[in-house]
Amino acid sequence: MFLQKNTNASLYPGLLVPVGGHMEHDEINDPKKACIREVEEETGLLSEQIDQLTLRYIVSRIKGKDEIRIQYVFFGTVSKRFTLIDSDEGSLTWTKISDIAREEISATTNEIICHFLDVGKQTQGVYVGCMKSSAGKPGITWGSLEDWE
């Protein structure tokens, strides 16, 4: 499920984006709690309506000189039989990630989708990515998050 942003949105106008948002102060140590809250706010889905909600990607990047952004990406399974709410930000749409065109999404979302289709789909791992610029084009350097002990 993705959110098709309104063309007049201040952030990512007209683009297809994953459902999500920011973390509240009490969620800093619990990104899954933030994910569940954002999904409920933007879709009306409750946590018990989402199966296998699992952290799959953590992406970091620097914005400007001083702001470090960290994005936690969870995957889960939801039945299409549940009723979704309307959002002020855009309209919800069921889309196969393999059908999404690169022009319709942000660079970060594109990199996550490409990695998932190439690698992540075949594993259950958590991947950590660092945004970079390569010849003026955005990219992500990926690593697998593992316990060394």
N, CA, C and O of each residue as an XYZ file, in Angstrom:
596
protein
N       0.844     -1.166      0.000
C       0.000      0.000      0.000
C       0.896      1.237      0.000
O       1.829      1.339      0.796
N       0.612      2.143     -0.871
C       1.347      3.396     -0.960
C       0.365      4.558     -0.909
O      -0.835      4.378     -1.116
N       0.878      5.737     -0.634
C       0.083      6.954     -0.615
C       0.453      7.782     -1.839
O       1.611      8.159     -2.015
N      -0.534      8.061     -2.680
C      -0.323      8.939     -3.832
C      -0.510     10.363     -3.337
O      -1.635     10.796     -3.088
N       0.593     11.094     -3.195
C       0.535     12.444     -2.618
C      -0.225     13.395     -3.539
O      -0.166     13.281     -4.763
N      -0.936     14.329     -2.924
C      -1.617     15.367     -3.682
C      -0.581     16.199     -4.441
O       0.549     16.359     -3.981
N      -0.963     16.717     -5.581
C      -0.024     17.512     -6.389
C       0.333     18.839     -5.725
O       1.331     19.461     -6.089
N      -0.469     19.278     -4.756
C      -0.170     20.526     -4.054
C       0.488     20.291     -2.688
O       0.617     21.225     -1.897
N       0.899     19.063     -2.409
C       1.556     18.745     -1.138
C       2.895     19.464     -1.042
O       3.571     19.660     -2.052
N       3.281     19.858      0.171
C       4.546     20.573      0.349
C       5.747     19.629      0.263
O       6.841     20.055     -0.106
N       5.553     18.360      0.597
C       6.626     17.378      0.545
C       6.259     16.285     -0.440
O       5.207     15.663     -0.296
N       7.086     16.036     -1.428
C       6.899     15.011     -2.457
C       5.571     15.146     -3.213
O       4.837     14.167     -3.341
N       5.259     16.336     -3.709
C       3.981     16.521     -4.427
C       3.856     15.592     -5.630
O       4.759     15.506     -6.463
N       2.716     14.894     -5.705
C       2.418     14.025     -6.828
C       3.124     12.684     -6.825
O       2.858     11.853     -7.693
N       4.021     12.448     -5.869
C       4.768     11.194     -5.850
C       4.042     10.104     -5.071
O       3.171     10.379     -4.246
N       4.413      8.896     -5.344
C       3.930      7.724     -4.634
C       4.906      7.484     -3.484
O       6.103      7.311     -3.713
N       4.401      7.473     -2.252
C       5.274      7.338     -1.084
C       4.757      6.238     -0.159
O       3.560      5.952     -0.138
N       5.653      5.628      0.601
C       5.186      4.688      1.624
C       4.422      5.453      2.704
O       4.664      6.641      2.914
N       3.524      4.791      3.371
C       2.823      5.394      4.494
C       3.842      5.608      5.600
O       4.645      4.717      5.880
N       3.823      6.775      6.233
C       4.800      7.014      7.293
C       4.823      8.450      7.734
O       3.967      9.251      7.358
N       5.815      8.768      8.539
C       5.937     10.120      9.063
C       7.068     10.215     10.053
O       8.075      9.516      9.939
N       6.896     11.082     11.022
C       7.948     11.355     12.004
C       7.733     10.551     13.292
O       6.691      9.928     13.494
N       8.739     10.587     14.141
C       8.656      9.924     15.444
C       8.390     10.968     16.526
O       8.967     12.056     16.501
N       7.528     10.639     17.462
C       7.302     11.480     18.638
C       8.437     11.213     19.631
O       9.132     10.202     19.529
N       8.622     12.132     20.598
C       9.718     11.977     21.556
C       9.674     10.643     22.301
O      10.719     10.042     22.549
N       8.478     10.173     22.659
C       8.382      8.919     23.407
C       8.557      7.686     22.519
O       8.502      6.560     23.014
N       8.765      7.883     21.223
C       8.938      6.773     20.285
C      10.379      6.604     19.802
O      10.674      5.683     19.040
N      11.262      7.474     20.236
C      12.644      7.469     19.751
C      13.296      6.102     19.922
O      14.053      5.681     19.049
N      13.032      5.412     20.996
C      13.606      4.084     21.231
C      12.694      2.958     20.789
O      12.973      1.789     21.054
N      11.604      3.302     20.116
C      10.636      2.290     19.692
C      10.048      2.658     18.322
O       8.890      3.065     18.232
N      10.859      2.511     17.244
C      10.382      2.895     15.914
C       9.133      2.126     15.478
O       8.339      2.643     14.692
N       8.951      0.919     15.967
C       7.763      0.145     15.600
C       6.498      0.823     16.140
O       5.462      0.829     15.475
N       6.586      1.384     17.325
C       5.453      2.122     17.908
C       5.097      3.315     17.017
O       3.921      3.588     16.777
N       6.114      4.019     16.531
C       5.880      5.156     15.632
C       5.252      4.685     14.330
O       4.344      5.331     13.806
N       5.730      3.567     13.810
C       5.188      3.009     12.572
C       3.701      2.696     12.730
O       2.887      3.063     11.883
N       3.361      2.022     13.810
C       1.956      1.650     14.048
C       1.082      2.898     14.168
O      -0.016      2.942     13.612
N       1.563      3.913     14.891
C       0.795      5.157     15.039
C       0.592      5.834     13.686
O      -0.524      6.240     13.359
N       1.652      5.958     12.902
C       1.542      6.614     11.598
C       0.612      5.845     10.660
O      -0.187      6.456      9.951
N       0.706      4.519     10.647
C      -0.177      3.712      9.798
C      -1.632      3.928     10.209
O      -2.504      4.080      9.354
N      -1.891      3.940     11.504
C      -3.269      4.166     11.964
C      -3.765      5.558     11.568
O      -4.894      5.708     11.103
N      -2.918      6.578     11.753
C      -3.310      7.948     11.421
C      -3.594      8.123      9.925
O      -4.544      8.810      9.550
N      -2.775      7.504      9.074
C      -2.877      7.733      7.640
C      -3.779      6.745      6.904
O      -4.191      7.000      5.772
N      -4.089      5.609      7.552
C      -4.887      4.594      6.844
C      -6.128      4.143      7.606
O      -7.075      3.639      7.001
N      -6.135      4.319      8.926
C      -7.220      3.807      9.748
C      -7.002      2.368     10.190
O      -7.792      1.837     10.970
N      -5.937      1.725      9.700
C      -5.639      0.346     10.081
C      -5.097      0.291     11.509
O      -4.266      1.111     11.899
N      -5.571     -0.673     12.274
C      -5.095     -0.878     13.627
C      -3.990     -1.927     13.632
O      -3.868     -2.713     12.693
N      -3.184     -1.934     14.694
C      -2.036     -2.852     14.752
C      -2.459     -4.306     14.604
O      -1.734     -5.100     14.005
N      -3.622     -4.668     15.141
C      -4.065     -6.061     15.034
C      -4.523     -6.429     13.617
O      -4.777     -7.601     13.340
N      -4.629     -5.463     12.737
C      -4.998     -5.716     11.341
C      -3.769     -5.870     10.441
O      -3.894     -6.117      9.241
N      -2.595     -5.722     11.030
C      -1.340     -5.828     10.283
C      -0.611     -7.077     10.756
O      -0.298     -7.210     11.939
N      -0.344     -7.984      9.835
C       0.380     -9.206     10.167
C       1.856     -9.062      9.821
O       2.218     -8.398      8.850
N       2.684     -9.682     10.613
C       4.121     -9.788     10.346
C       4.788     -8.431     10.127
O       5.623     -8.292      9.234
N       4.431     -7.440     10.925
C       5.065     -6.122     10.818
C       6.515     -6.253     11.290
O       6.784     -6.515     12.462
N       7.439     -6.064     10.343
C       8.848     -6.356     10.601
C       9.737     -5.235     10.065
O       9.548     -4.757      8.947
N      10.697     -4.831     10.870
C      11.699     -3.871     10.422
C      12.561     -4.528      9.359
O      13.115     -5.604      9.586
N      12.682     -3.889      8.196
C      13.485     -4.448      7.103
C      14.622     -3.527      6.671
O      15.663     -4.008      6.223
N      14.442     -2.208      6.796
C      15.460     -1.266      6.330
C      15.608     -0.101      7.299
O      14.635      0.378      7.879
N      16.850      0.339      7.457
C      17.168      1.571      8.170
C      18.064      2.363      7.226
O      19.111      1.874      6.802
N      17.653      3.580      6.897
C      18.417      4.403      5.953
C      18.772      5.719      6.642
O      17.919      6.357      7.259
N      20.033      6.116      6.531
C      20.458      7.392      7.100
C      20.999      8.291      5.999
O      21.550      7.835      4.997
N      20.823      9.570      6.223
C      21.338     10.562      5.281
C      21.518     11.883      6.007
O      20.928     12.112      7.063
N      22.329     12.735      5.438
C      22.489     14.059      6.004
C      21.727     15.044      5.138
O      21.779     14.975      3.910
N      21.025     15.955      5.779
C      20.250     16.990      5.082
C      20.888     18.321      5.445
O      20.921     18.704      6.614
N      21.394     19.018      4.443
C      22.117     20.249      4.728
C      23.439     19.930      5.399
O      24.110     18.965      5.033
N      23.819     20.741      6.384
C      25.090     20.520      7.079
C      24.919     19.870      8.444
O      25.844     19.225      8.937
N      23.761     20.025      9.058
C      23.626     19.628     10.452
C      22.535     18.608     10.757
O      22.528     18.031     11.844
N      21.625     18.373      9.838
C      20.492     17.501     10.143
C      20.739     16.090      9.613
O      20.954     15.893      8.417
N      20.706     15.115     10.517
C      20.832     13.714     10.134
C      19.442     13.096     10.193
O      18.775     13.152     11.226
N      19.012     12.514      9.094
C      17.707     11.872      9.023
C      17.884     10.362      9.025
O      18.740      9.821      8.325
N      17.065      9.694      9.818
C      17.071      8.240      9.885
C      15.669      7.753      9.570
O      14.697      8.181     10.192
N      15.573      6.865      8.611
C      14.282      6.333      8.169
C      14.232      4.848      8.504
O      15.116      4.083      8.120
N      13.183      4.451      9.229
C      12.945      3.045      9.547
C      11.842      2.553      8.628
O      10.768      3.153      8.570
N      12.095      1.469      7.911
C      11.126      0.949      6.950
C      10.669     -0.435      7.406
O      11.458     -1.376      7.500
N       9.367     -0.525      7.685
C       8.763     -1.780      8.112
C       7.939     -2.350      6.970
O       7.342     -1.604      6.194
N       7.909     -3.653      6.869
C       7.050     -4.337      5.914
C       6.031     -5.135      6.725
O       6.343     -5.630      7.808
N       4.825     -5.255      6.204
C       3.796     -6.051      6.854
C       2.777     -6.504      5.834
O       2.814     -6.094      4.673
N       1.871     -7.349      6.275
C       0.827     -7.874      5.416
C      -0.521     -7.369      5.925
O      -0.819     -7.430      7.118
N      -1.327     -6.869      4.987
C      -2.647     -6.343      5.327
C      -3.651     -6.895      4.330
O      -3.386     -6.949      3.129
N      -4.790     -7.300      4.831
C      -5.859     -7.775      3.950
C      -6.532     -6.586      3.271
O      -6.752     -5.551      3.900
N      -6.853     -6.731      2.007
C      -7.544     -5.664      1.273
C      -8.995     -5.510      1.717
O      -9.675     -4.576      1.292
N      -9.475     -6.413      2.563
C     -10.879     -6.346      2.983
C     -11.118     -5.259      4.031
O     -12.267     -4.901      4.288
N     -10.054     -4.726      4.640
C     -10.219     -3.690      5.645
C     -10.530     -2.353      4.979
O     -10.019     -2.051      3.901
N     -11.367     -1.565      5.629
C     -11.725     -0.250      5.124
C     -10.631      0.754      5.490
O     -10.212      0.831      6.645
N     -10.181      1.507      4.516
C      -9.151      2.518      4.726
C      -9.798      3.894      4.822
O     -10.845      4.132      4.219
N      -9.180      4.803      5.580
C      -9.709      6.152      5.717
C      -9.121      7.056      4.640
O      -8.075      6.754      4.066
N      -9.796      8.157      4.374
C      -9.255      9.167      3.479
C      -8.169      9.947      4.216
O      -8.219     10.091      5.438
N      -7.202     10.443      3.477
C      -6.099     11.196      4.056
C      -6.044     12.585      3.438
O      -6.325     12.759      2.252
N      -5.682     13.570      4.247
C      -5.490     14.932      3.744
C      -4.280     15.012      2.828
O      -4.166     15.940      2.026
N      -3.376     14.047      2.942
C      -2.122     14.081      2.191
C      -2.221     13.501      0.788
O      -1.385     13.797     -0.066
N      -3.240     12.673      0.540
C      -3.378     12.038     -0.760
C      -4.298     10.840     -0.670
O      -5.070     10.704      0.278
N      -4.210      9.973     -1.664
C      -5.081      8.799     -1.690
C      -4.249      7.526     -1.590
O      -3.169      7.423     -2.171
N      -4.773      6.559     -0.841
C      -4.095      5.272     -0.662
C      -4.344      4.399     -1.870
O      -5.433      4.407     -2.444
N      -3.329      3.645     -2.252
C      -3.446      2.785     -3.416
C      -2.679      1.484     -3.186
O      -1.592      1.485     -2.610
N      -3.254      0.386     -3.641
C      -2.569     -0.907     -3.593
C      -1.751     -1.029     -4.868
O      -2.297     -0.984     -5.971
N      -0.449     -1.183     -4.718
C       0.461     -1.203     -5.858
C       1.524     -2.272     -5.653
O       2.125     -2.349     -4.582
N       1.760     -3.088     -6.659
C       2.878     -4.028     -6.597
C       4.162     -3.223     -6.746
O       4.283     -2.393     -7.647
N       5.119     -3.473     -5.858
C       6.335     -2.662     -5.939
C       7.096     -2.885     -7.234
O       7.839     -2.010     -7.679
N       6.919     -4.031     -7.829
C       7.605     -4.286     -9.104
C       6.992     -3.476    -10.245
O       7.596     -3.367    -11.312
N       5.803     -2.906    -10.039
C       5.134     -2.119    -11.075
C       5.356     -0.612    -10.938
O       4.880      0.164    -11.766
N       6.066     -0.206     -9.909
C       6.252      1.227     -9.673
C       7.353      1.768    -10.575
O       8.451      1.213    -10.637
N       7.048      2.848    -11.265
C       8.035      3.487    -12.147
C       8.933      4.401    -11.323
O       8.472      5.054    -10.387
N      10.197      4.447    -11.668
C      11.193      5.243    -10.950
C      10.780      6.721    -10.847
O      11.089      7.376     -9.852
N      10.098      7.240    -11.847
C       9.716      8.659    -11.871
C       8.627      8.978    -10.856
O       8.421     10.145    -10.522
N       7.932      7.969    -10.364
C       6.792      8.179     -9.472
C       7.167      8.251     -7.999
O       6.312      8.542     -7.163
N       8.453      7.986     -7.656
C       8.849      7.855     -6.265
C      10.113      8.661     -5.963
O      10.808      9.117     -6.871
N      10.397      8.828     -4.665
C      11.610      9.535     -4.261
C      12.834      8.650     -4.498
O      12.713      7.439     -4.682
N      13.997      9.265     -4.490
C      15.250      8.524     -4.693
C      15.442      7.473     -3.599
O      15.873      6.356     -3.884
N      15.127      7.821     -2.357
C      15.282      6.869     -1.257
C      14.368      5.673     -1.444
O      14.805      4.529     -1.312
N      13.107      5.926     -1.750
C      12.154      4.833     -1.966
C      12.592      3.969     -3.137
O      12.474      2.745     -3.081
N      13.090      4.583     -4.186
C      13.568      3.829     -5.341
C      14.714      2.887     -4.956
O      14.722      1.721     -5.350
N      15.666      3.390     -4.197
C      16.810      2.567     -3.785
C      16.363      1.404     -2.904
O      16.871      0.291     -3.040
N      15.420      1.655     -2.004
C      14.908      0.585     -1.133
C      14.189     -0.474     -1.966
O      14.412     -1.669     -1.773
N      13.338     -0.050     -2.880
C      12.606     -0.999     -3.726
C      13.568     -1.831     -4.571
O      13.418     -3.050     -4.664
N      14.550     -1.179     -5.184
C      15.522     -1.918     -6.009
C      16.267     -2.951     -5.165
O      16.444     -4.091     -5.595
N      16.704     -2.559     -3.967
C      17.420     -3.502     -3.105
C      16.497     -4.639     -2.686
O      16.906     -5.800     -2.686
N      15.270     -4.321     -2.333
C      14.336     -5.366     -1.915
C      14.111     -6.372     -3.037
O      14.143     -7.579     -2.799
N      13.885     -5.893     -4.245
C      13.645     -6.800     -5.368
C      14.872     -7.632     -5.711
O      14.744     -8.791     -6.108
N      16.074     -7.045     -5.561
C      17.306     -7.761     -5.896
C      17.803     -8.685     -4.781
O      18.320     -9.768     -5.058
N      17.648     -8.263     -3.527
C      18.256     -8.979     -2.408
C      17.262     -9.275     -1.286
O      17.088    -10.425     -0.884
N      16.621     -8.234     -0.792
C      15.803     -8.338      0.410
C      14.632     -9.290      0.323
O      14.233     -9.876      1.329
N      14.082     -9.451     -0.848
C      12.925    -10.339     -1.029
C      13.274    -11.793     -0.727
O      12.411    -12.569     -0.316
N      14.525    -12.158     -0.928
C      14.965    -13.537     -0.727
C      15.433    -13.800      0.701
O      15.791    -14.934      1.022
N      15.442    -12.793      1.562
C      15.949    -12.953      2.923
C      14.944    -12.402      3.929
O      13.921    -11.826      3.558
N      15.252    -12.586      5.184
C      14.455    -12.004      6.260
C      15.269    -10.972      7.033
O      14.863    -10.539      8.111
N      16.413    -10.579      6.486
C      17.338     -9.702      7.191
C      16.881     -8.257      7.278
O      15.928     -7.830      6.625
N      17.606     -7.523      8.117
C      17.443     -6.072      8.225
C      18.655     -5.462      7.541
O      19.789     -5.855      7.814
N      18.419     -4.508      6.657
C      19.490     -3.870      5.909
C      19.616     -2.408      6.307
O      18.621     -1.709      6.500
N      20.863     -1.963      6.424
C      21.167     -0.586      6.784
C      21.790      0.077      5.568
O      22.706     -0.464      4.948
N      21.283      1.251      5.239
C      21.808      1.961      4.085
C      22.232      3.368      4.421
O      21.619      4.034      5.256
N      23.288      3.817      3.763
C      23.791      5.179      3.885
C      23.620      5.859      2.535
O      24.166      5.402      1.530
N      22.859      6.955      2.511
C      22.675      7.696      1.266
C      23.991      8.323      0.845
O      24.800      8.738      1.675
N      24.187      8.381     -0.476
C      25.398      8.976     -1.031
C      25.056      9.596     -2.376
O      23.959      9.416     -2.906
N      26.003     10.315     -2.903
C      25.871     10.856     -4.244
C      26.994     10.269     -5.076
O      28.165     10.365     -4.710
N      26.636      9.666     -6.190
C      27.623      9.080     -7.089
C      27.458      9.737     -8.453
O      26.456      9.529     -9.137
N      28.435     10.518     -8.834
C      28.382     11.257    -10.103
C      27.116     12.112    -10.181
O      26.494     12.232    -11.236
N      26.749     12.704     -9.037
C      25.589     13.591     -9.006
C      24.249     12.883     -8.913
O      23.206     13.536     -8.910
N      24.260     11.560     -8.836
C      23.018     10.795     -8.727
C      22.937     10.147     -7.348
O      23.943      9.667     -6.826
N      21.722     10.134     -6.749
C      21.599      9.527     -5.423
C      21.757      8.016     -5.474
O      21.418      7.367     -6.464
N      22.277      7.477     -4.389
C      22.422      6.039     -4.254
C      22.513      5.683     -2.783
O      22.570      6.566     -1.927
N      22.525      4.399     -2.491
C      22.658      3.935     -1.113
C      23.694      2.814     -1.081
O      23.680      1.916     -1.923
N      24.585      2.879     -0.104
C      25.500      1.792      0.177
C      24.840      0.935      1.245
O      24.486      1.434      2.314
N      24.670     -0.370      0.959
C      23.922     -1.273      1.841
C      24.834     -2.181      2.640
O      25.907     -2.579      2.187
N      24.378     -2.497      3.842
C      25.014     -3.507      4.683
C      23.928     -4.280      5.405
O      22.810     -3.792      5.567
N      24.252     -5.467      5.833
C      23.309     -6.290      6.578
C      23.518     -6.044      8.060
O      24.650     -6.076      8.544
N      22.436     -5.797      8.784
C      22.508     -5.574     10.229
C      22.499     -6.929     10.924
O      21.536     -7.690     10.826
N      23.607     -7.217     11.638
C      23.738     -8.533     12.269
C      24.334     -8.371     13.660
O      25.036     -7.401     13.945
N      24.043     -9.337     14.514
C      24.660     -9.408     15.828
C      25.968    -10.153     15.683
O      25.974    -11.273     15.173
N      27.052     -9.587     16.100
C      28.370    -10.207     15.918
C      28.676    -11.256     16.975
O      29.640    -12.007     16.824
N      27.890    -11.331     18.036
C      28.176    -12.299     19.108
C      27.596    -13.658     18.796
O      27.743    -14.588     19.589
